[in-house]
Amino acid sequence: PPISLKESFKNDFYIGTALSRSQINQSNSKTTALLEKEFNAITPENDMKWEQIHPQKDTFFFDVADKYVALGEKHNMHIIGHTLVWHSQLAPWMQEVKDSLTMAQYIETHINTIVKRYKGKIHTWDVVNEALNEDGSFRTSNFYEVMGEDFIALAFKLAAKADPDAKLVYNDYNLWKPEKRAGVVKLVKNLQAQGIKIDGVGMQAHWSLEGPTLEDIENSILAYAALGVKVSFTELDVTVLPNPWDLDGAAVEQSYAQFEGDPKMNPYPVALTDAAQMQLAKRYEDIFKLFLKHKDKIERVTFWGVNDGQTWLNNWPINGRTNHPLLFDRNFEPKKAYHTVLALKNK
Ligand code: G3I
């Protein structure tokens, strides 16, 4: 039988990937072939975000989301909805709502309409995305300014009612940080104390070769699992490029653009060197060893993209770089990191 990621880890956790709009629309492509062979879970990279799916108060746009769900059903996949309530990529009309009752009504319409449409088809929802600051306090988004932290409980309550069988997740980045971890623990306990259903914490996992440490990641897995919820790694990638702010400190953050085209910001314009391939492979090996150690606590590991040619990291935080953060390269070929990860299960 062909050895693949999904086969290798089938008794451990789902192996997922994000899909961009063009990947959802394509069929019979190299992407589709890899998708079928390697993955058993999918997340829409952008097409279920509020600005896309609910661009005007009375207008929903379901074309791409419907295709996405049909694709997942065709391949028998675990289908994720991303994301119901997020301050970013929010429709402009929703950004302008300043009254809490009105906002609650609009959130209700949004969640009911979308979650019910895909009831029994979307298996897991990222219900609330990125509601916390790095120190674990609540982010001052429009949702928070208008409703306080109540918007979170409301969203989970509505999602649970709209599809009682769907798994409901709180999703955020840098959840390995001790202060942010404490904020999530508080958030989950608070929902549980109100009798509101939450099934999982999604650790996005936009990581690098250097960090976070395995110890910080492990401490978060343990802290979330201790609450009785599952952990998922929802947006895994490992950047191999330097961060502009590491070079020049805070001043750089004002103008990342000044580094566009700077060769030291793009050290692998064609392919990774062998040494860098090895480093990436070692990092992925360490990460997956940790995941396997805690497989009883982990529901899913999703990569944020199918292959290096299509990752958001080619354009973040500065445009036009050649990043190599995933297990498949620009030719859809498996990298050394892929073989190292597979070898953990196929000795
Ligand atoms: O579709 C438009 C296109 O019409 C337009 O010409 C072009 C010009 O800028 O922009 C295109 O939209 C871009 C979109 O991706 C689709 O490619 C947006 O500018 C761009 O901002 C957007 O970036 C997405 C980002 O979320 C936005 O915050 C990335 O693809 C997506 O990977 C990223 O995903 C997020 C997760 O949802 C949440 N966690 C963090 C993660 C990484 O930022």
Boltz pocket constraint, residues with backbone or C-beta under 6 A from the ligand:
constraints:
  - pocket:
      binder: B
      contacts: [[A, 45], [A, 46], [A, 88], [A, 89], [A, 173], [A, 204], [A, 235], [A, 312]]
      max_distance: 6.0
